[in-house]
């Protein structure tokens, strides 16, 4: 998957998919054993990274917006864009 640039070089892509101009990628970072789902919208160069609990990783990957709106504990959300980087 082509995603927004990232400073996190230790991540490993576990799964990826694209739908309606949105790229969704599931990552694992072996350094700290964290799991994240990254949503990238190329048309606006916007990225949302959701840090998720390992037991909810596939749920967050398949239904990221429902996961964000749910009552599940979300470890963290990081917003970034190309405009913010400059």
Protein Blocks (a to p, Z undefined) as FASTA:
>chain_A
ZZdddfblkbccfbdcdeehiacdddddfklopacdddddfklopacdddddfklmmmmm
mmmmlmmmmmbdcfbdcdddfklmZZ
